């Protein structure tokens, strides 16, 4: 092709089929991370790499197949980073994994939020690959901590992964190498935690959590309250987009249209639930002359996570589906809580920059998000105190 005014010819490099598929998968991963599976079209992904909408179907037959490839492309990077996990010390394993966490911010969001949109046959090989990675990482933690049984190793591994997953929820505030170093240090600090003994935990439980983190106001919940709690449970189990008003109504014994007497839309249920959590956090930050301590803020957040783990899970996984205006308002409320954490951390660790504070705070809060909702860790009797210890360890990390 001639370039105007030069008389020279510029040839466009044609990508191989494998290269084009990888390009599409990586572009799709960014789209799914930013917008969520249901808000992304095949045409958008095609356009982002200079293809027409029909052309993408020569490479991927469906959006689900494209999602599976997107997740697979991220796991390729993880596999490469953890290839030496069988023999390398934990800190040598964490350094490349932290680099992956910063480079591929989409990875953890895709695994935690979007994987559920695949059918079982598509999920199985991805889950098998991730399970193998978890086993490799757990082996490295076990070498570091021979004093800890495998039940506790699972808790430490989940917390460390939560630290690595935290960049998926916010923009980069540090140069990549500095953020990677801080994340790796925080994840290792979590793996080195001495968990509270059962006896110490039993004493700590006395003032650990209230009977209910977000009180409903009566022993017999209203119909609106029943609808709200049922919707949270279903959103958590299936994902917001996969739940209909008819599904919610059937669970509480009414028809779907009857819900309109209480909530105008399905989105109103999501907004009401998440708003309740943000308002509860704001009310417990205190309004006195003295700002809340870091320990107080951690205690409140752990209380919320332990007692309202489904609600916290819905926010983590389904906030992308919030209506625009409500989403801005809710994010502003949560950002105020994050800022309170950063200020409290800054008072305890004045050597940290604001960007470093944010990295550690997001890592600490991510530990609460993931531990309370993944697997059966929420059933551990001493979990509130364990969570506080883990979060404090992440916040104390030095880059």
Phi, psi and omega per residue, in radians:
X1 nan 2.238 -3.116
X2 -1.335 2.404 3.047
X3 -1.581 2.221 -3.052
X4 -0.963 2.314 3.027
X5 1.398 0.005 -3.088
X6 -2.057 -0.453 -3.087
X7 1.293 0.069 3.129
X8 -1.707 2.832 -3.130
X9 -1.973 2.257 3.107
X10 -1.934 2.132 3.141
X11 -1.725 2.241 3.059
X12 -1.329 2.321 3.120
X13 -1.355 2.162 3.123
X14 -1.524 2.187 3.134
X15 -1.281 2.531 3.013
X16 -1.205 2.886 3.121
X17 -1.021 -0.742 3.141
X18 -1.121 -0.735 3.130
X19 -1.138 -0.710 3.135
X20 -1.144 -0.725 3.116
X21 -1.085 -0.729 3.123
X22 -1.150 -0.716 3.112
X23 -1.060 -0.780 3.117
X24 -1.126 -0.738 -3.126
X25 -1.094 -0.747 -3.117
X26 -1.229 -0.659 3.071
X27 -1.155 -0.729 3.102
X28 -1.069 -0.687 3.127
X29 -1.014 -0.750 3.123
X30 -1.145 -0.715 3.127
X31 -1.135 -0.833 -3.136
X32 -1.088 -0.675 3.125
X33 -1.090 -0.774 -3.046
X34 -1.339 -0.681 -2.970
X35 -1.969 -0.356 -3.023
X36 1.599 2.647 -3.019
X37 -0.967 -0.809 -2.995
X38 -1.299 -0.258 -3.124
X39 -1.718 0.055 -3.129
X40 -1.890 2.346 3.083
X41 -1.870 2.726 3.072
X42 -1.054 -0.638 -3.129
X43 -1.096 -0.694 3.124
X44 -1.081 -0.764 -3.139
X45 -1.141 -0.749 3.130
X46 -1.040 -0.836 -3.120
X47 -1.058 -0.625 -3.079
X48 -1.118 -0.360 3.115
X49 -1.998 0.243 3.052
X50 1.441 0.379 3.088
X51 -1.832 2.781 2.970
X52 -1.400 2.795 -3.109
X53 -1.010 -0.809 -3.134
X54 -1.113 -0.481 -3.040
X55 -1.161 -0.495 -3.092
X56 -1.135 -0.478 -3.098
X57 -1.280 -0.165 2.998
X58 -1.286 -0.298 -3.086
X59 -1.932 -0.623 -3.140
X60 -2.408 2.237 -3.033
X61 -1.361 -0.373 -3.084
X62 -2.678 2.917 3.112
X63 -1.196 -0.584 3.084
X64 -1.105 -0.722 3.117
X65 -1.125 -0.647 3.096
X66 -1.169 -0.703 3.094
X67 -1.086 -0.770 3.117
X68 -1.037 -0.707 3.113
X69 -1.194 -0.641 3.120
X70 -1.088 -0.805 3.115
X71 -1.145 -0.708 3.120
X72 -1.066 -0.644 3.136
X73 -1.133 -0.615 3.095
X74 -1.255 -0.689 3.117
X75 -1.169 -0.482 3.048
X76 -1.015 -0.733 -3.133
X77 -1.186 -0.701 3.113
X78 -1.108 -0.779 3.141
X79 -1.052 -0.724 3.127
X80 -1.137 -0.679 -3.107
X81 -1.249 -0.459 -3.065
X82 -1.910 0.344 -3.071
X83 -1.067 -0.533 -3.100
X84 -1.704 0.287 -3.053
X85 -1.060 -0.453 -3.092
X86 -1.147 -0.432 -3.081
X87 -2.249 -0.340 -3.042
X88 -1.302 2.548 2.998
X89 -1.059 2.722 -3.048
X90 -1.017 -0.732 -3.074
X91 -1.137 -0.534 3.086
X92 -1.283 -0.468 3.068
X93 -1.342 -0.672 -3.071
X94 -1.208 -0.545 -3.109
X95 -1.044 -0.919 3.099
X96 -1.209 -0.537 3.108
X97 -1.181 -0.639 3.069
X98 -1.147 -0.625 3.078
X99 -1.109 -0.707 3.078
X100 -1.098 -0.725 -3.115
X101 -1.050 -0.605 3.141
X102 -1.444 -0.716 -3.107
X103 -1.248 -0.713 -3.104
X104 -2.014 1.248 -3.121
X105 -1.092 -0.338 -3.128
X106 -1.287 -0.392 -2.953
X107 -0.931 -0.992 -3.011
X108 -1.212 -0.602 3.087
X109 -1.126 -0.690 3.122
X110 -1.144 -0.758 -3.122
X111 -1.175 -0.738 -3.032
X112 -1.468 -0.618 -2.985
X113 -1.824 -0.675 -2.965
X114 -1.759 -0.336 -3.100
X115 -0.993 -0.564 -3.093
X116 -1.139 -0.244 -3.135
X117 -1.462 -0.063 3.085
X118 -1.581 2.668 3.071
X119 -1.356 2.878 -3.049
X120 -0.949 -0.680 -3.119
X121 -1.152 -0.591 3.112
X122 -1.357 -0.592 -3.121
X123 -1.246 -0.632 -2.967
X124 -0.936 -0.897 -3.115
X125 -1.160 -0.542 3.106
X126 -1.200 -0.791 3.127
X127 -1.115 -0.615 3.110
X128 -1.138 -0.750 3.118
X129 -1.124 -0.766 -3.113
X130 -1.186 -0.664 3.105
X131 -1.073 -0.674 3.105
X132 -1.133 -0.673 3.085
X133 -1.130 -0.756 3.102
X134 -1.033 -0.727 3.124
X135 -1.088 -0.734 3.132
X136 -1.112 -0.768 -3.130
X137 -1.163 -0.724 3.133
X138 -1.069 -0.649 3.106
X139 -1.091 -0.706 3.117
X140 -1.148 -0.700 3.102
X141 -1.148 -0.691 -3.137
X142 -1.103 -0.651 3.088
X143 -1.132 -0.670 3.119
X144 -1.234 -0.605 -3.021
X145 -2.175 1.196 3.119
X146 -1.151 -0.217 3.139
X147 -1.412 -0.128 -3.018
X148 -1.907 2.341 3.117
X149 -1.359 2.968 -3.028
X150 -1.165 -0.465 3.091
X151 -1.112 -0.787 3.120
X152 -1.292 -0.532 3.069
X153 -1.033 -0.680 3.124
X154 -1.055 -0.683 3.095
X155 -1.136 -0.814 -3.124
X156 -1.112 -0.708 3.136
X157 -1.138 -0.769 3.119
X158 -1.065 -0.733 3.124
X159 -1.148 -0.716 3.120
X160 -1.138 -0.729 3.087
X161 -1.106 -0.625 3.107
X162 -1.079 -0.707 3.076
X163 -1.045 -0.827 -3.133
X164 -1.153 -0.522 -3.131
X165 -1.352 -0.318 -2.967
X166 -1.026 -0.589 3.128
X167 -1.094 -0.267 -3.126
X168 -1.185 -0.254 -3.034
X169 -1.847 0.017 3.134
X170 -2.683 2.841 3.135
X171 -1.349 2.783 -3.127
X172 -1.195 2.312 3.127
X173 -2.059 -0.042 -3.115
X174 -2.294 2.720 2.931
X175 -0.941 2.522 -2.999
X176 -0.956 -0.749 -3.079
X177 -1.163 -0.598 3.113
X178 -1.227 -0.723 3.116
X179 -1.141 -0.714 3.109
X180 -1.038 -0.786 -3.115
X181 -1.101 -0.728 -3.125
X182 -1.178 -0.729 3.114
X183 -1.111 -0.773 -3.138
X184 -1.090 -0.713 3.137
X185 -1.156 -0.730 3.136
X186 -1.147 -0.724 3.134
X187 -1.131 -0.694 3.110
X188 -1.191 -0.671 3.114
X189 -1.043 -0.680 3.106
X190 -1.110 -0.736 -3.126
X191 -1.181 -0.376 -3.131
X192 -1.598 -0.012 -3.079
X193 -1.071 2.388 2.945
X194 -1.569 1.896 -3.088
X195 -1.186 2.554 3.121
X196 -1.024 2.512 3.100
X197 -1.218 2.743 3.111
X198 -0.959 -0.648 -3.139
X199 -1.156 -0.814 3.129
X200 -1.084 -0.671 3.127
X201 -1.107 -0.691 -3.101
X202 -1.124 -0.613 3.085
X203 -1.260 -0.667 -3.112
X204 -1.168 -0.486 -3.085
X205 -1.143 -0.323 -3.083
X206 -0.992 -0.652 3.124
X207 -2.163 0.499 -3.034
X208 -1.288 -0.933 -3.059
X209 -2.464 2.703 3.045
X210 -1.303 2.983 -3.138
X211 -1.064 -0.582 3.091
X212 -2.621 2.176 -3.031
X213 -1.074 -0.657 3.138
X214 -2.168 1.601 -3.033
X215 -1.093 2.504 -3.137
X216 -1.534 -0.236 3.042
X217 1.693 -0.169 3.107
X218 -2.796 2.730 3.137
X219 -1.274 -0.462 3.089
X220 -1.890 1.789 -3.065
X221 -1.106 2.539 3.086
X222 -1.230 2.966 3.094
X223 -1.065 -0.707 3.119
X224 -1.070 -0.734 3.129
X225 -1.139 -0.703 3.129
X226 -1.100 -0.743 3.107
X227 -1.112 -0.705 -3.106
X228 -1.121 -0.828 -3.103
X229 -1.221 -0.622 3.093
X230 -1.145 -0.738 3.140
X231 -1.114 -0.696 3.110
X232 -1.053 -0.773 -3.137
X233 -1.096 -0.777 -3.122
X234 -1.210 -0.706 3.090
X235 -1.038 -0.708 -3.118
X236 -1.180 -0.692 -3.089
X237 -1.281 -0.710 -2.957
X238 -2.006 -0.322 -2.992
X239 1.689 2.470 -3.069
X240 -0.949 -0.839 -3.036
X241 -1.137 -0.427 -3.071
X242 -1.561 -0.030 -3.098
X243 -1.881 2.304 3.104
X244 -1.856 2.886 3.050
X245 -1.085 -0.596 3.081
X246 -1.092 -0.685 3.094
X247 -1.056 -0.795 -3.116
X248 -1.149 -0.789 3.140
X249 -1.056 -0.734 -3.130
X250 -1.065 -0.603 -3.122
X251 -1.189 -0.513 -3.110
X252 -1.874 0.096 3.034
X253 1.457 0.464 3.065
X254 -2.302 2.903 3.085
X255 -1.389 2.708 -3.134
X256 -0.934 -0.832 -3.127
X257 -1.059 -0.438 3.131
X258 -1.136 -0.359 3.124
X259 -1.115 -0.451 -3.101
X260 -1.104 -0.326 3.054
X261 -1.203 -0.333 -3.067
X262 -2.003 -0.689 -3.129
X263 -2.410 2.284 -3.036
X264 -1.210 -0.568 -3.104
X265 -2.514 2.898 3.041
X266 -1.089 -0.643 3.134
X267 -1.068 -0.571 3.125
X268 -1.103 -0.580 3.077
X269 -1.133 -0.781 3.115
X270 -1.106 -0.782 -3.134
X271 -1.104 -0.787 -3.111
X272 -1.080 -0.721 -3.112
X273 -1.145 -0.866 -3.074
X274 -1.250 -0.601 3.085
X275 -1.066 -0.680 3.134
X276 -1.027 -0.740 -3.137
X277 -1.141 -0.763 -3.124
X278 -1.154 -0.667 3.122
X279 -1.189 -0.643 3.120
X280 -1.138 -0.733 3.099
X281 -1.080 -0.748 -3.135
X282 -1.091 -0.711 -3.104
X283 -1.210 -0.399 -3.115
X284 -1.744 0.058 3.044
X285 -1.373 -0.258 3.109
X286 1.553 2.641 3.139
X287 -2.243 0.312 -3.121
X288 -1.369 -3.112 -3.140
X289 -1.170 -0.718 -3.128
X290 -1.439 2.271 3.090
X291 -1.179 2.706 -3.124
X292 -1.141 2.570 3.089
X293 -1.347 2.823 3.101
X294 -1.069 -0.714 -3.138
X295 -1.103 -0.688 3.104
X296 -1.103 -0.760 -3.137
X297 -1.115 -0.714 3.104
X298 -1.118 -0.757 -3.129
X299 -1.046 -0.778 -3.135
X300 -1.105 -0.754 -3.096
X301 -1.201 -0.680 3.072
X302 -1.119 -0.732 3.094
X303 -0.980 -0.814 3.125
X304 -1.062 -0.813 -3.099
X305 -1.113 -0.719 -3.084
X306 -1.224 -0.765 -3.075
X307 -1.485 -0.435 -3.091
X308 -2.226 0.868 -3.033
X309 -1.139 -0.595 3.119
X310 -1.172 -0.724 3.124
X311 -1.116 -0.764 3.110
X312 -1.105 -0.680 3.102
X313 -1.107 -0.682 3.112
X314 -1.092 -0.726 3.115
X315 -1.118 -0.813 -3.102
X316 -1.058 -0.724 -3.012
X317 -1.634 -0.481 -2.970
X318 -2.116 0.128 3.118
X319 -1.053 -0.459 3.126
X320 -1.082 -0.352 -3.124
X321 -1.630 0.015 3.105
X322 -1.141 2.475 3.021
X323 -1.008 2.651 -2.966
X324 -0.962 -0.917 -3.066
X325 -1.155 -0.806 3.110
X326 -1.106 -0.657 3.117
X327 -1.066 -0.744 3.115
X328 -1.105 -0.742 -3.120
X329 -1.149 -0.770 -3.117
X330 -1.188 -0.720 3.106
X331 -1.115 -0.614 3.096
X332 -1.130 -0.691 3.107
X333 -1.134 -0.743 3.111
X334 -1.215 -0.592 3.106
X335 -1.134 -0.577 3.079
X336 -1.109 -0.645 3.107
X337 -1.215 -0.728 3.076
X338 -1.048 -0.735 -3.134
X339 -1.123 -0.654 3.091
X340 -1.096 -0.702 3.070
X341 -1.080 -0.813 -3.114
X342 -1.062 -0.744 3.133
X343 -1.137 -0.723 3.123
X344 -1.149 -0.704 3.094
X345 -1.136 -0.676 3.123
X346 -1.104 -0.604 3.094
X347 -1.186 -0.602 3.135
X348 -1.445 -0.515 -3.100
X349 -2.310 1.306 -3.057
X350 -1.128 -0.223 -3.137
X351 -1.308 -0.256 -3.109
X352 -1.393 2.483 2.967
X353 -1.337 2.908 3.114
X354 -1.074 -0.649 3.129
X355 -1.154 -0.709 3.106
X356 -1.153 -0.676 3.067
X357 -0.993 -0.818 -3.082
X358 -1.111 -0.741 3.131
X359 -1.027 -0.811 -3.102
X360 -1.237 -0.691 3.132
X361 -1.108 -0.791 3.122
X362 -1.115 -0.619 3.087
X363 -1.128 -0.768 -3.138
X364 -1.123 -0.765 3.136
X365 -1.177 -0.599 3.111
X366 -1.095 -0.572 3.079
X367 -1.033 -0.783 3.121
X368 -1.091 -0.836 -3.118
X369 -0.923 -0.847 -2.984
X370 -1.422 -0.719 -3.073
X371 -1.127 -0.667 -3.056
X372 -1.320 -0.281 -3.030
X373 -2.098 -0.119 -3.103
X374 -1.751 2.232 3.104
X375 1.095 -2.484 -3.097
X376 -1.921 0.294 -3.104
X377 -1.084 -0.492 -3.116
X378 -1.130 -0.300 -3.109
X379 -1.497 -0.080 3.121
X380 -1.087 2.240 -3.049
X381 -1.119 -0.504 -3.117
X382 -1.783 0.378 -2.984
X383 -1.040 -0.757 -3.104
X384 -0.955 -0.824 -3.138
X385 -1.204 -0.654 3.095
X386 -1.076 -0.736 3.125
X387 -1.087 -0.745 3.133
X388 -1.060 -0.747 3.139
X389 -1.118 -0.749 -3.139
X390 -1.134 -0.762 -3.140
X391 -1.134 -0.775 3.105
X392 -1.035 -0.677 3.136
X393 -1.094 -0.756 3.118
X394 -1.113 -0.723 -3.102
X395 -1.232 -0.369 -3.131
X396 -1.561 -0.012 -3.054
X397 -1.155 2.506 3.066
X398 -1.877 2.317 3.118
X399 -1.425 nan nan
